Amino acid sequence: MLVTVHCFARVRELLGNIVQVELDDPATVADLRQRLSLCYPHCQDLFGRSAVAVNRRIASEDEPIPLEAEVALIPPVSGG
């Protein structure tokens, strides 16, 4: 299945607003992280520290990603 991932903050700066990755169906958040790390190895550390939201809710690693889900990658942010 093709998953569209909306990127925010530092990930957006590195990869753009949206990336698409192909995953086996069924897929979990952990599968998504693994595929992103393979496709974009220069961002692997950032993917590991980022939250993943599925359908506007922060998801656990074992949460399945349904077909046509809204997925977002939200890296940690800091500021003042």
N, C-alpha and C positions, 0 to 999 in steps of 0.2 A: 504494500500500500504506500501511496505517496503522502508524506506528512509535511505540511507547511508550518514552519516555525517562525513566529514573530519574535524579533530580537530587540533588546532594549539596552541602553547604557553602553558600556564598553563593547559588548558583543556586536551591537549595531554599528559602532565605529569600525570594527574589524571586518564584519561580514555583510553589512547592509541591513535594511529593514526586515527582509524575509529571506529564509533559506528553505529549500525543499530537500528532503532526504527520503530514500526508499527504504522501507522496513518490511520485514515479514509480518504477515497478519496471522495470529494476534501479536501485538508488540506491547512492551511495557516502557515506562519512563527510563529504566535502566538500559533497555535496548536502544532507545533514542540517544542517550548519552554516549553509548559505545559507538554508534554509527557516526554521530557528530565528531567524535574524537578521531575516528578513522578518516573522515572526509576533510577535517580541518585540524590537523595535528598541532599546529601552532597555537591553537586555542584550548587545547586539552585541559590544562590546569583551570582555566576560567570556566569551562563547562562543568567540571567537578565541583566547583564552589557555587554554581548558580542554582537558583530555584527553577523548577519547571512547573508551569501552570497548565492544567488540562481543563478546558471549558471554564476558565476564569477561577480555578481553585488550585492552590498549591498541592501538588501531587507527590505521593511517596514513590520510591523506586520501583516497587512491584505493581504499581497501578497500571492497568491496561489503558492503552490509547485507542479509543473507538475510531472507526472510520469517520472522516470529515470532522474530527475534533478540532477545536480551537486550541492551539498549543503556543505557549510563550516561554521564552528563556529569559530569566531575570537575574542578572549577575548582582553580586553584592555592591552596594553603593556607599559612598561616604561623602561628606561635605560639611560645610559649615554655614 
